[in-house]
């Protein structure tokens, strides 16, 4: 059971009877658990609780709330209270807060923040000038820096002083900067600890700096940090100026957000902006209904193909029973391929220039997988005495063709979308299945025309369409 579920009733009662005792109840609880507790409270009760806490205690709780909860509480609380809390938040979390607030409320709180903490307000403007999904918007402007000419013991003193002022901010590296903020090198905490205190910092610095520009997409930032196994990534401008630092906790949030969006797109849903239970019913209808309509209209082509080839199905006894089996095999194989390729593109395992290698592998896999299903389908048809060997062979060959088609479409479509600048996850599983359904019917009719030409010629009246 969640801690919030256990404590929220007691907390509500305490807020009513003795609000000043709330702090004592919360002293030994982690900020993440406190955020869960605040989420369980009514909005006015949560606003009252946060307003009563000191800003430095309320900030770690407030920055862990969902964006919709932050917006709702900011509207209920006095601008002065929100400004004081914002001044204690991490710069990147503070900028995220202002990006979700309505302009009228955000401007009023920012004006108050300029009086409370001008540096914090300036940091908001510095981060907000970058796109929401860029490295510049993801970075924090809080970091430890020293001059390269200091000694190791002085760098450690700078770390201690910074830690006292910023208790909740993790420290991974110390950055050696010139007076004009140009990066000379980086020293990790380990570098500082294992080297003698009298050693010059410039002798232990790492000058081969792995960094990102401020306009890099956050997904690429996450991939680069994972590739080099980094806990912190400096954001450096083209002139070598250190703009900020991206820490691993923010990258984890990015990966979670991006993965959630991709999974929703794979299911044929426009990504949700807020959690499931916080999404309005009408918003669900809008985000799900659009895709459903598109996919439903897409299935018109399947119905059209079935109707167009109806004379073929009438001649081939029992053919209509196998159409769902055939097109589902193609849709399933296409979905498998698209999922593999979309994930490979997301983590950087597959690049656009690898399309021909992907095509060859998927063709080979389609042939093998199709052959396996073809053997099973062949045996299944022969279980019925009224079916001929030729029809069983038609089903088997069709399965090979459909699976190859599904693998090809499923693997190439994400690469094509990536090439033209669209999100590969847009080629969702239902969309792939709709395309392969039509292709499967066409493949079946063409195989039947070759394998069972005599039967079709004898059974279809003159003038009926047979491709």
C-alpha positions in Angstrom: 0.0 0.0 0.0 1.3 3.5 -0.9 2.5 5.6 2.0 0.3 8.4 0.7 -2.9 6.3 1.1 -2.0 5.7 4.8 -1.0 9.2 5.8 -3.3 11.4 3.8 -6.3 11.0 6.2 -4.2 11.9 9.2 -2.6 14.8 7.3 -6.0 16.2 6.4 -7.2 16.0 10.0 -4.0 17.6 11.2 -4.3 20.5 8.7 -7.7 21.2 10.1 -6.9 20.9 13.8 -3.3 22.0 14.2 -1.6 23.1 10.9 1.6 24.0 12.6 2.3 20.4 13.6 2.3 19.3 9.9 6.0 19.9 9.6 6.8 17.5 12.4 4.8 14.7 10.7 6.7 15.3 7.5 10.2 15.7 8.8 11.3 12.0 8.3 9.5 11.4 5.0 11.3 11.5 1.6 10.3 14.2 -0.8 9.1 11.7 -3.4 6.7 10.2 -0.8 5.6 13.6 0.2 4.8 14.4 -3.4 2.6 11.3 -3.4 0.9 12.5 -0.2 0.2 15.9 -1.7 -1.2 14.3 -4.8 -3.8 12.5 -2.6 -5.0 15.7 -1.0 -7.7 18.0 -2.3 -6.1 20.8 -4.3 -7.0 23.5 -1.7 -5.6 21.3 1.1 -2.4 20.7 -0.9 -2.0 24.4 -1.6 -2.5 25.1 2.1 0.1 22.5 3.1 2.8 23.8 0.7 2.1 27.4 1.7 2.8 26.5 5.3 6.1 24.8 4.6 9.3 26.7 4.3 10.2 27.3 0.6 13.3 25.1 0.8 11.2 22.2 2.1 8.3 22.8 -0.2 10.4 23.0 -3.4 11.6 19.4 -3.5 8.0 18.3 -3.1 6.5 20.7 -5.6 9.1 19.9 -8.4 8.1 16.2 -8.1 4.4 16.8 -8.8 2.9 16.2 -12.2 2.7 19.3 -14.5 -1.1 19.4 -14.3 -0.9 19.4 -10.5 1.8 22.1 -10.4 -0.4 24.3 -12.7 -3.5 23.7 -10.5 -1.7 24.5 -7.3 0.0 27.6 -8.8 -3.4 29.0 -9.6 -4.6 28.4 -6.0 -1.6 29.7 -4.2 -0.5 33.3 -3.8 2.1 34.4 -6.4 4.5 35.2 -3.5 4.4 31.7 -2.2 4.9 30.1 -5.6 7.7 32.5 -6.4 9.6 31.6 -3.1 9.1 27.9 -3.9 10.3 28.4 -7.5 13.4 30.2 -6.3 14.4 27.0 -4.4 13.7 24.6 -7.3 16.3 23.3 -9.7 16.7 25.7 -12.6 15.5 23.1 -15.2 12.5 22.2 -13.0 11.8 25.8 -12.5 11.8 26.5 -16.2 9.5 23.5 -16.8 7.1 25.0 -14.3 6.8 28.3 -16.1 6.5 26.5 -19.4 3.2 24.8 -18.3 1.7 27.8 -16.5 -0.9 29.9 -18.4 0.8 33.1 -19.6 -1.2 35.4 -17.3 -0.3 33.4 -14.2 3.3 32.7 -15.3 4.0 36.4 -16.0 2.7 37.4 -12.6 4.8 34.8 -10.8 7.9 35.6 -12.8 7.5 39.3 -11.9 7.4 38.3 -8.3 10.3 36.0 -8.7 12.4 38.8 -10.1 11.9 40.7 -6.8 12.5 37.6 -4.7 15.5 36.1 -6.6 16.7 37.9 -9.7 19.2 35.2 -10.6 16.5 32.5 -10.5 14.3 34.6 -12.9 17.3 35.2 -15.2 17.9 31.4 -15.2 14.3 30.8 -16.3 14.7 33.1 -19.2 18.0 31.5 -20.2 16.5 28.0 -20.3 13.2 29.0 -21.8 14.7 30.4 -24.9 15.6 26.9 -26.0 13.0 24.5 -27.5 11.1 22.3 -25.0 12.7 19.1 -26.2 16.3 20.4 -26.6 19.4 20.0 -24.4 19.2 23.7 -23.6 15.8 23.3 -22.0 16.8 20.1 -20.2 19.9 21.6 -18.5 20.4 23.1 -15.1 22.5 26.2 -14.7 23.6 25.1 -11.2 27.0 23.4 -11.2 30.4 23.7 -9.3 33.1 25.5 -11.2 36.6 26.8 -10.3 39.5 28.3 -12.1 42.0 25.7 -13.5 44.9 27.3 -11.6 43.5 26.3 -8.1 44.7 23.3 -6.2 42.7 20.1 -5.6 41.9 21.0 -2.0 40.5 24.3 -3.1 38.2 22.5 -5.6 37.0 20.2 -2.8 36.3 23.3 -0.6 34.2 24.6 -3.5 32.3 21.4 -3.6 31.6 21.5 0.2 30.4 25.1 0.0 28.1 24.3 -2.9 26.7 21.3 -1.1 25.9 23.3 2.0 23.9 25.8 -0.1 22.3 23.2 -2.3 21.5 20.1 -0.2 19.2 18.4 -2.8 21.4 18.9 -5.9 23.6 16.0 -6.9 27.3 16.8 -7.7 29.2 14.6 -10.2 31.9 16.9 -11.6 33.8 20.1 -11.0 34.2 22.3 -14.1 37.4 24.3 -14.7 36.4 27.6 -16.4 38.3 30.6 -17.6 37.1 34.1 -16.5 34.8 34.3 -19.6 33.2 30.9 -18.8 35.1 28.9 -21.4 35.5 25.2 -20.4 39.1 24.1 -19.9 38.5 20.7 -18.4 36.4 18.5 -16.1 37.4 16.7 -12.8 35.1 14.1 -11.3 34.7 13.8 -7.5 36.8 10.7 -7.7 39.6 12.6 -9.4 39.6 15.1 -6.5 39.5 12.5 -3.8 42.3 10.2 -5.1 44.7 13.1 -5.9 46.8 14.9 -3.2 45.2 18.2 -2.0 48.3 20.2 -3.0 48.2 19.0 -6.6 47.2 21.6 -9.2 43.8 21.0 -10.6 45.0 21.6 -14.1 47.1 18.4 -13.8 44.1 16.2 -13.0 41.6 17.7 -15.4 40.1 15.7 -18.3 40.4 17.9 -21.4 38.7 15.4 -23.7 35.3 16.7 -22.9 32.2 14.9 -24.1 29.4 17.5 -24.4 26.3 18.4 -26.4 25.2 21.7 -28.0 22.1 23.4 -26.6 20.0 22.8 -29.6 20.5 19.0 -29.7 17.3 16.9 -29.3 16.8 15.4 -25.9 16.5 11.8 -27.3 20.0 12.2 -28.8 21.3 13.6 -25.5 20.0 10.5 -23.7 21.6 8.2 -26.3 24.9 10.0 -25.9 24.9 9.8 -22.2 24.0 6.1 -22.3 26.8 5.5 -24.9 29.5 7.0 -22.7 27.9 5.9 -19.4 27.8 9.4 -18.0 26.0 10.8 -14.9 26.3 14.4 -16.1 26.7 15.9 -19.6 27.9 19.5 -20.0 26.0 21.7 -22.5 28.6 23.9 -24.3 27.9 26.6 -26.9 29.8 26.8 -30.2 32.3 29.3 -28.7 33.2 26.9 -25.8 31.1 28.6 -23.2 29.6 26.3 -20.6 25.8 27.0 -20.5 24.7 24.3 -18.1 24.7 20.6 -17.2 22.3 17.8 -17.8 22.1 15.2 -15.0 21.1 11.5 -15.2 17.8 12.0 -13.3 16.5 14.3 -16.0 17.6 11.9 -18.7 15.7 9.1 -17.1 12.6 11.3 -17.1 13.2 11.9 -20.9 13.6 8.2 -21.6 10.4 7.5 -19.7 8.5 10.2 -21.5 9.7 9.2 -25.0 9.1 5.5 -24.4 5.6 6.3 -23.2 4.9 8.3 -26.3 6.3 5.6 -28.6 4.2 2.9 -26.9 1.1 4.9 -27.3 1.8 5.7 -30.9 2.4 2.0 -31.6 -1.1 1.3 -30.3 -2.6 3.9 -32.7 -3.1 6.6 -30.0 -2.1 10.2 -30.1 0.3 10.6 -27.1 -1.4 11.7 -23.9 -0.1 14.8 -22.2 -1.1 13.8 -18.7 -1.5 10.5 -16.8 -4.5 8.2 -17.7 -6.8 9.2 -14.8 -6.1 12.9 -15.2 -7.0 12.9 -18.9 -10.5 14.2 -19.6 -13.0 11.9 -21.3 -13.3 14.3 -24.2 -9.5 14.4 -24.6 -9.5 10.6 -24.8 -12.2 10.6 -27.5 -10.2 13.2 -29.5 -6.9 11.4 -29.3 -8.2 7.9 -29.9 -11.1 8.7 -32.2 -9.0 10.3 -34.9 -6.7 7.3 -35.3 -9.7 4.9 -35.2 -11.4 6.8 -38.0 -8.2 6.8 -40.1 -7.7 3.0 -39.6 -11.4 2.3 -40.2 -11.3 4.2 -43.4 -8.1 2.4 -44.3 -10.0 -0.9 -43.9 -12.3 0.3 -46.7 -9.6 -0.8 -49.1 -9.7 -4.3 -47.6 -13.4 -4.4 -48.1 -13.1 -3.0 -51.7 -10.5 -5.7 -52.5 -12.7 -8.5 -51.2 -15.6 -7.2 -53.2 -13.5 -6.8 -56.3 -12.2 -10.4 -56.1 -15.5 -11.9 -55.0 -15.8 -14.0 -58.1 -12.5 -15.7 -57.2 -13.7 -16.5 -53.7 -17.0 -17.9 -55.0 -15.2 -20.3 -57.3 -12.6 -21.4 -54.7 -14.6 -23.4 -52.2 -13.9 -22.4 -48.6 -11.4 -19.6 -49.6 -13.3 -17.0 -47.5 -12.7 -19.1 -44.4 -8.9 -18.7 -44.8 -8.8 -14.9 -45.5 -8.7 -13.9 -41.8 -6.0 -16.4 -41.2 -3.9 -15.2 -44.2 -4.1 -11.4 -43.5 -3.6 -11.8 -39.8 -0.3 -13.7 -40.5 0.8 -10.7 -42.6 -0.3 -8.1 -40.1 1.4 -10.0 -37.2 4.7 -10.3 -39.1 4.5 -6.7 -40.2 3.9 -5.6 -36.6 6.9 -7.6 -35.4 9.2 -6.0 -38.0 8.0 -2.5 -37.4 8.4 -2.9 -33.6 12.0 -4.1 -34.0 12.9 -1.3 -36.5 11.2 1.5 -34.5 13.0 0.4 -31.3 16.3 0.0 -33.2 15.9 3.6 -34.5 15.1 4.9 -31.1 18.2 3.5 -29.4 20.5 4.2 -32.3 21.1 0.6 -33.3 19.7 1.2 -36.8 20.4 4.3 -39.0 18.7 5.4 -42.2 21.7 4.3 -44.3 21.2 0.7 -43.1 17.9 0.4 -45.0 19.3 -2.1 -47.5 20.8 -4.3 -44.8 17.4 -4.2 -43.0 15.6 -5.1 -46.3 17.8 -8.1 -46.9 17.4 -9.4 -43.4 13.7 -9.0 -43.4 13.3 -10.6 -46.8 15.2 -13.6 -45.5 13.3 -13.8 -42.3 10.0 -13.3 -44.2 10.9 -16.3 -46.4 11.8 -18.6 -43.5 8.9 -17.5 -41.2 6.5 -17.7 -44.2 7.7 -21.2 -45.0 7.1 -22.3 -41.4 3.6 -20.9 -41.5 3.0 -22.3 -45.0 3.8 -25.8 -43.9 1.3 -25.5 -41.0 -1.3 -23.9 -43.2 -0.8 -26.6 -45.8 -1.5 -29.3 -43.2 -4.5 -27.4 -41.9 -6.2 -27.3 -45.3 -5.6 -31.0 -45.9 -7.4 -31.8 -42.7 -10.6 -31.2 -44.5 -11.4 -33.8 -47.1 -13.3 -31.5 -49.4 -10.2 -29.4 -50.1 -7.8 -30.2 -52.9 -4.0 -30.5 -52.9 -3.9 -27.5 -55.2 -5.8 -25.3 -52.8 -3.6 -26.4 -49.9 -0.5 -25.4 -52.0 -2.2 -22.1 -52.8 -2.6 -21.3 -49.1 1.0 -22.3 -48.3 2.5 -20.2 -51.1 0.2 -17.3 -50.2 1.4 -17.4 -46.6 5.0 -17.2 -47.7 4.2 -14.2 -49.9 2.1 -12.4 -47.3 4.7 -12.8 -44.5 7.4 -11.6 -46.8 5.2 -8.6 -47.7 4.4 -7.9 -44.1 8.1 -8.0 -43.0 9.0 -5.7 -45.9 6.3 -3.1 -45.3 6.8 -3.3 -41.5 10.5 -2.7 -41.7 10.7 -0.2 -44.5 7.8 2.2 -43.5 9.5 3.4 -40.3 12.7 4.1 -42.2 10.8 6.0 -44.9 9.1 8.1 -42.2 12.4 8.7 -40.5 13.9 9.9 -43.8 11.2 12.4 -44.4 11.4 13.8 -40.9 8.4 12.1 -39.3 8.3 10.0 -36.1 8.8 6.3 -37.1 6.4 5.3 -34.3 3.6 6.9 -36.4 3.7 3.7 -38.5 1.8 2.0 -35.7 0.9 -1.6 -35.4 -2.8 -1.1 -36.5 -1.6 1.0 -39.5 0.8 -1.6 -40.7 -1.9 -4.3 -40.3 -4.3 -2.3 -42.4 -1.8 -2.0 -45.3 -0.8 -5.6 -45.1 -4.5 -6.7 -45.1 -5.0 -5.3 -48.6 -1.7 -6.7 -49.8 -2.6 -10.1 -48.4 -5.8 -10.3 -50.5 -3.9 -9.3 -53.6 -1.2 -11.8 -53.0 -3.7 -14.6 -52.4 -5.6 -13.9 -55.7 -2.5 -13.7 -57.7 -1.1 -17.0 -56.3 -4.5 -18.7 -56.9 -4.5 -17.4 -60.5 -1.2 -19.2 -61.1 -1.7 -22.4 -59.0 -5.4 -22.9 -59.7 -5.7 -21.3 -63.2 -7.8 -24.2 -64.5 -10.3 -24.1 -61.7 -10.7 -20.3 -62.0 -11.0 -20.4 -65.8 -13.7 -23.0 -65.6 -15.6 -21.4 -62.7 -15.6 -17.7 -63.4 -18.1 -16.4 -65.9 -16.7 -14.5 -68.9 -16.2 -10.8 -68.3 -15.7 -11.1 -64.5 -12.6 -9.4 -63.2 -9.6 -11.6 -62.6 -6.3 -9.8 -62.4 
